[in-house]
Amino acid sequence: MRIDILTLFPDTVNAVLHESILGRAAKKGAVEINCVQIRDYTENKQNQVDDYPYGGGFGCVMMAQPLKSCLEAVIRQAGERRRRVIYLSPQGQTYTQETAKRLQRDYDHLVLVCGHYEGVDERFIEACVDEELSLGDFVLTGGEIAAMAVADSVCRLVPGVLADEQCYTGESHWDGLLEYPQYTRPEVWEGRAVPEVLLQGDHAKVERWRRRQQFERTRRKRPDMYEKLRVTEPEDLQILREIEKSTGRIQLTEPVTCRPAAEADLPAVLEIVEQARAGLRKFHVDQWQGPYPDEKAFRFDLDRGECFVLLHGEEIAAFFTLSTREEKTYAGITDGKWTEGMAYCVLHRAAVAAKYRGSGMADKLMRAVEEQARAYGLRCIRTDTHRKNKPMQRLLRDSGYRYRGNIQVLVEPGHDTARQAYEKILKR
């Protein structure tokens, strides 16, 4: 790909387009970018490139002759190629990723003409320009910024410029979607944690999470793009169904914080317990279907400082109990075993308020549990859940917990005592 940029400021443009990725690509011959001084092709001693407009008006207009002479010189030097002459103008069609793909695919020589002052003589556009392009509905002082944007976006699609085509096929606008969010070290920065799914090493889950993030981000940030989507892949259609199903759920628009529960929080905690009890009963899960957990149990947790609440703004949205006491029933694990030699804490009681289900609050709860475990100075978290409580099992697995075996718990007579045991070892 050869790109010639006709400009009054070649040094400025060169300084940008011959650095970093494009600079390395030019050195190895994947692309050729030339910045040509229009002023070198004037026909008077003053090297004049502009003059006053006919009919009056503010400013000056670039003359047709220097532009055409410059263009002809570039064409002679480049020889026969699949060529496109483009004038960067606020009156052009809006530039998009699809435009970049078309230019890279259909041409191997682009000539980008940078206007300045009040524009260029219309006769040059009529005689010499194949296409006008605009970065958007705004006006710049010259076409150089737009030309650099076009050159950069086209060149990065040329084979050999980037290490792999996946470097651009997964990015914003490639298939009509915005790119998924990216994270790097540290794992927690100013209280904001990397999503758990990215830390587990399950590539299939990561890819699905990223794809869903693309749809959700596009829906939220660029509804105009979202409305134009034409999805046919079964997996994408399933993701869209999940997103549409969750749209009626509450959005976390305020900060979510965690603190030790207080006496005044008990009514809200017990209300969430009743909501959870009803939800489990609806799906025929014999857990929390007797008096437990009751006010007495939570008062015991409060007295020991082991009960915590999550707040969305000022509203209690979830709770959990994290104990450092040894759990005697865990010693009787069957069909597996715990990690040996690890001091642990136990996640005993946890629930999210009904209105916050599906909002991501459960993920924040699990992250808060880990932060509290670290505050205890412990790296091992153990917990258990009913063998039919599939949502909790899925949350535990998605949060990095491993199934360790089965245990029997103490419950009211007539209720199922079997539980599945899970464990997570936190990274140092």
C-alpha positions in Angstrom: 0.0 0.0 0.0 1.3 3.4 -1.0 -0.1 6.6 0.5 0.8 10.1 -0.7 -0.4 13.0 1.4 -0.5 16.3 -0.3 -0.1 18.9 2.4 1.4 22.3 3.3 2.9 20.8 6.5 4.7 17.6 5.5 7.1 17.7 8.4 4.3 17.6 10.9 2.5 14.7 9.2 5.7 12.8 8.7 6.6 13.1 12.4 3.4 11.2 13.3 3.1 8.6 10.5 6.7 7.4 10.7 6.7 6.5 14.3 5.7 3.4 16.3 3.8 0.7 14.4 3.5 2.5 11.1 7.1 3.6 11.2 8.3 0.0 11.7 5.9 -1.2 8.9 7.4 1.4 6.5 10.9 0.3 7.3 10.2 -3.3 6.4 8.3 -2.3 3.2 4.7 -3.3 4.2 3.5 0.3 3.5 5.0 3.4 1.9 3.8 6.8 3.2 5.0 10.0 1.5 4.2 13.6 2.6 4.5 15.9 -0.4 4.8 19.7 -0.1 2.2 21.4 -2.3 4.1 24.6 -2.2 6.9 23.1 -4.2 4.6 23.0 -7.3 3.7 26.7 -7.5 4.4 28.7 -10.6 5.5 32.0 -9.1 8.5 33.2 -7.2 6.5 33.7 -4.0 5.5 30.0 -3.9 1.9 31.3 -3.6 -0.7 28.5 -3.0 -3.8 30.6 -2.2 -5.7 33.7 -3.3 -8.8 35.7 -2.5 -12.1 34.1 -3.4 -14.2 35.4 -6.3 -17.3 37.0 -5.0 -15.7 38.2 -1.8 -15.7 36.6 1.6 -13.3 35.9 4.5 -10.0 34.2 4.1 -8.3 32.7 1.0 -8.8 29.7 -1.1 -6.1 27.2 -2.2 -5.4 27.5 -6.0 -6.1 24.6 -8.4 -2.8 24.8 -10.3 -0.4 23.9 -7.4 -2.7 21.1 -6.3 -3.0 19.6 -9.8 0.7 19.9 -10.5 1.5 18.2 -7.2 -1.0 15.4 -7.9 0.4 14.8 -11.4 4.0 14.5 -10.1 2.9 12.0 -7.5 1.0 9.9 -10.1 4.0 9.9 -12.5 6.3 8.7 -9.7 3.9 6.0 -8.5 3.1 4.6 -11.9 0.1 2.5 -12.8 -1.7 1.4 -9.7 -5.2 0.9 -8.4 -5.5 4.5 -7.3 -8.0 6.6 -5.4 -7.7 10.4 -5.0 -9.4 11.6 -1.8 -10.0 15.1 -0.6 -10.5 15.5 3.2 -13.5 17.7 3.6 -16.3 18.4 6.1 -18.6 18.0 3.1 -17.6 14.4 2.5 -19.1 11.2 3.4 -18.5 10.3 7.1 -15.4 8.0 7.4 -16.1 4.6 9.0 -14.3 1.3 9.6 -16.1 0.0 6.5 -14.6 2.8 4.5 -11.1 1.8 5.7 -11.7 -1.8 4.8 -12.9 -0.8 1.3 -9.9 1.4 0.7 -7.4 -1.2 1.8 -9.2 -3.9 -0.2 -9.8 -2.1 -3.5 -6.7 0.1 -3.9 -3.0 0.0 -3.5 -2.4 3.7 -3.9 -4.2 6.4 -2.0 -3.6 10.1 -2.6 -4.9 12.2 0.3 -5.4 15.9 -0.4 -5.3 18.2 2.6 -7.1 21.5 2.2 -6.4 24.6 4.2 -7.5 28.2 4.6 -11.1 28.4 3.4 -10.8 25.3 1.2 -9.7 24.6 -2.3 -10.8 25.8 -5.7 -13.9 23.7 -6.6 -12.6 23.1 -10.1 -9.7 21.0 -8.7 -12.3 18.8 -6.9 -14.4 18.4 -10.0 -11.4 17.6 -12.2 -9.2 15.5 -10.0 -10.9 14.1 -6.9 -12.5 10.7 -6.8 -14.0 10.9 -3.4 -14.5 13.3 -0.5 -14.3 12.0 3.1 -15.1 13.6 6.5 -14.2 12.5 10.0 -17.5 13.9 11.3 -19.8 16.8 11.5 -17.2 19.4 12.6 -14.6 21.6 10.9 -10.8 21.5 11.3 -8.3 24.2 10.4 -6.8 21.8 7.8 -7.1 18.3 6.4 -3.9 17.0 8.0 -5.5 15.5 11.1 -8.1 13.8 8.9 -5.5 12.5 6.5 -3.4 11.0 9.3 -6.5 9.3 10.7 -7.3 7.8 7.3 -3.7 6.7 6.6 -3.4 5.1 10.1 -6.7 3.2 9.9 -6.1 1.9 6.4 -2.4 0.9 6.9 -3.1 -1.1 10.0 -5.3 -3.4 7.9 -2.4 -4.1 5.5 -1.0 -7.6 6.0 2.3 -7.4 7.8 1.6 -4.1 9.6 0.2 -5.7 12.7 1.4 -9.0 14.2 -1.9 -10.9 13.5 -5.2 -10.0 11.9 -6.9 -10.7 15.3 -5.2 -7.4 16.4 -7.9 -5.6 14.4 -10.8 -8.0 13.8 -11.7 -8.0 17.5 -11.6 -4.2 17.8 -14.4 -1.6 17.8 -16.4 -1.2 14.6 -14.9 -4.2 12.8 -18.2 -6.2 12.7 -20.5 -3.4 13.7 -19.7 -3.7 17.4 -17.6 -1.8 20.0 -14.6 -3.6 21.5 -14.9 -5.4 24.9 -13.1 -3.8 27.9 -9.5 -4.5 28.5 -7.6 -4.9 31.8 -3.9 -5.3 32.9 -2.0 -5.5 36.2 -2.6 -4.9 39.0 -5.5 -7.2 39.7 -7.1 -4.6 41.9 -6.6 -0.9 41.3 -8.1 1.8 43.6 -10.7 -0.7 44.8 -11.7 -1.7 41.2 -11.1 -5.4 40.4 -10.5 -7.2 37.2 -13.6 -9.3 36.3 -13.2 -12.8 37.8 -13.8 -14.6 34.5 -10.6 -13.1 33.1 -8.5 -14.7 35.9 -9.6 -18.3 35.7 -7.9 -19.4 32.5 -11.0 -20.7 30.9 -10.6 -19.4 27.3 -14.1 -20.4 26.2 -15.7 -18.5 29.0 -13.4 -15.5 28.4 -14.4 -15.4 24.7 -18.1 -15.6 25.5 -17.8 -12.9 28.2 -16.0 -10.6 25.8 -18.5 -11.2 23.0 -21.4 -10.3 25.4 -19.5 -7.2 26.5 -19.3 -6.1 22.9 -23.1 -6.4 22.5 -23.8 -4.7 25.8 -21.4 -1.9 25.3 -22.7 -1.2 21.8 -26.3 -1.3 23.1 -25.4 1.2 25.8 -22.9 3.5 24.1 -24.0 3.4 20.5 -27.7 2.5 20.2 -27.5 3.7 16.6 -25.0 1.0 15.7 -26.9 -1.6 17.8 -30.1 -1.0 15.9 -28.3 -1.8 12.6 -26.9 -5.2 13.8 -27.9 -8.2 11.7 -27.0 -11.3 13.8 -27.2 -14.8 12.4 -24.8 -16.9 14.5 -26.6 -19.1 17.0 -24.2 -18.2 19.9 -24.7 -14.5 19.2 -28.4 -14.9 19.1 -28.4 -16.6 22.5 -26.3 -13.8 23.9 -28.7 -11.2 22.6 -31.6 -13.1 24.1 -29.8 -13.1 27.5 -29.2 -9.4 27.2 -32.8 -8.6 26.3 -34.0 -10.7 29.2 -31.8 -8.8 31.6 -32.7 -5.3 30.4 -35.5 -4.9 32.9 -33.2 -5.6 35.8 -31.8 -2.8 37.9 -28.6 -1.1 36.7 -25.8 -0.4 39.1 -25.6 3.3 38.7 -24.1 4.1 42.1 -21.0 2.9 43.9 -21.3 -0.5 45.6 -19.6 -0.6 49.0 -19.1 -3.2 51.7 -19.1 -2.7 55.4 -19.7 -4.7 58.7 -23.4 -5.0 59.4 -25.0 -3.1 62.2 -28.0 -3.6 64.4 -30.0 -1.2 62.3 -29.4 -3.4 59.2 -31.1 -6.5 60.6 -34.6 -5.8 59.2 -33.1 -5.3 55.7 -31.0 -8.5 56.0 -34.0 -10.6 57.2 -36.1 -9.2 54.3 -33.5 -10.4 51.8 -33.5 -13.8 53.6 -37.2 -14.1 53.0 -36.8 -13.1 49.4 -34.1 -15.8 49.0 -36.3 -18.3 50.8 -39.1 -17.7 48.4 -36.9 -18.0 45.4 -35.4 -21.3 46.6 -38.9 -22.7 47.3 -40.1 -21.7 43.8 -37.4 -23.9 42.3 -38.0 -26.8 44.8 -34.6 -26.3 46.6 -34.9 -27.6 50.1 -32.6 -25.0 51.6 -33.5 -22.2 54.1 -37.0 -23.7 54.1 -37.2 -23.9 57.9 -36.7 -21.2 60.5 -32.9 -21.0 59.7 -31.4 -18.5 59.1 -33.2 -16.4 61.7 -32.6 -13.3 63.7 -30.8 -15.2 66.4 -28.2 -16.5 63.9 -27.6 -13.0 62.5 -27.3 -11.5 66.0 -24.6 -14.1 66.7 -22.8 -13.0 63.5 -23.2 -9.3 64.4 -21.7 -9.9 67.9 -18.6 -11.6 66.3 -18.3 -9.0 63.6 -18.7 -11.6 60.9 -21.8 -10.3 59.0 -21.3 -7.8 56.2 -23.6 -5.8 54.0 -23.2 -4.5 50.4 -24.8 -1.2 49.7 -25.8 0.3 46.4 -25.6 3.9 47.2 -27.4 4.0 50.6 -29.5 0.9 50.0 -28.6 -2.6 51.4 -28.5 -4.8 48.3 -26.8 -8.0 49.7 -25.2 -9.6 52.7 -22.8 -12.3 53.6 -21.3 -13.9 56.7 -17.6 -14.8 56.7 -16.4 -16.7 59.7 -12.9 -17.7 60.8 -14.3 -20.4 63.1 -13.6 -24.0 62.3 -16.7 -25.7 60.7 -17.0 -29.1 62.3 -19.2 -30.6 59.6 -16.5 -29.9 57.0 -14.3 -32.6 58.6 -16.7 -35.2 57.4 -16.2 -34.5 53.7 -16.8 -37.5 51.3 -16.1 -38.1 47.6 -13.2 -35.7 47.7 -11.0 -33.7 50.1 -10.1 -30.2 51.1 -6.7 -28.7 50.4 -4.5 -29.8 53.2 -2.5 -27.5 55.5 -4.6 -24.3 54.8 -6.1 -22.1 57.4 -9.5 -21.1 56.1 -12.6 -19.0 56.6 -16.1 -20.1 55.8 -18.7 -18.3 53.7 -21.9 -19.3 55.6 -24.9 -17.2 54.7 -25.1 -15.0 51.6 -27.9 -13.6 49.5 -28.7 -10.7 47.1 -31.9 -8.7 47.3 -34.5 -9.8 44.7 -34.4 -6.4 42.9 -30.7 -6.7 42.4 -30.6 -10.3 40.9 -29.1 -10.2 37.5 -27.5 -6.8 38.0 -23.9 -8.1 38.7 -24.4 -7.6 42.5 -23.6 -11.3 43.1 -20.2 -10.9 41.5 -19.5 -7.9 43.6 -20.5 -9.9 46.7 -18.1 -12.7 45.9 -15.3 -10.1 45.3 -16.1 -8.5 48.7 -15.9 -12.0 50.3 -12.3 -12.3 48.9 -11.3 -8.9 50.1 -12.6 -9.7 53.6 -10.8 -13.0 53.6 -7.5 -11.2 52.8 -8.3 -8.7 55.6 -8.5 -11.7 57.9 -5.0 -12.7 56.7 -6.4 -15.9 55.1 -6.1 -17.2 51.5 -8.5 -20.2 51.7 -12.3 -19.8 51.5 -14.7 -22.7 52.0 -18.4 -22.9 51.6 -21.2 -25.3 50.8 -24.6 -25.1 49.0 -27.5 -27.4 48.4 -27.0 -30.0 45.7 -30.1 -28.5 43.8 -29.1 -24.9 44.2 -27.8 -24.6 40.6 -27.5 -20.7 40.5 -25.2 -20.7 43.6 -23.2 -23.6 42.2 -22.8 -21.7 38.9 -21.8 -18.5 40.8 -19.2 -20.3 42.8 -17.7 -21.9 39.7 -17.7 -18.6 37.8 -16.0 -17.0 40.8 -13.1 -19.5 40.7 -14.3 -22.0 43.4 -13.6 -25.7 43.0 -16.0 -28.5 43.9 -14.3 -30.6 46.6 -16.8 -33.2 47.7 -20.0 -33.7 49.7 -20.8 -32.9 53.3 -23.8 -33.3 55.7 -25.0 -30.3 57.6 -27.2 -29.9 60.7 -30.7 -28.8 59.7 -34.3 -29.0 61.0 -35.8 -32.5 60.9 -37.4 -33.4 57.6 -35.1 -31.3 55.5 -32.3 -32.4 53.1 -28.9 -32.4 54.9 -26.7 -33.1 51.8 -24.5 -30.2 50.6 -21.8 -29.8 47.9 -18.6 -28.4 49.2 -16.5 -25.7 47.4 -13.1 -24.1 48.0 -11.1 -21.3 46.6 -7.4 -20.5 47.2 -6.6 -16.9 46.7 -3.5 -15.8 44.9 -0.8 -14.3 47.0 
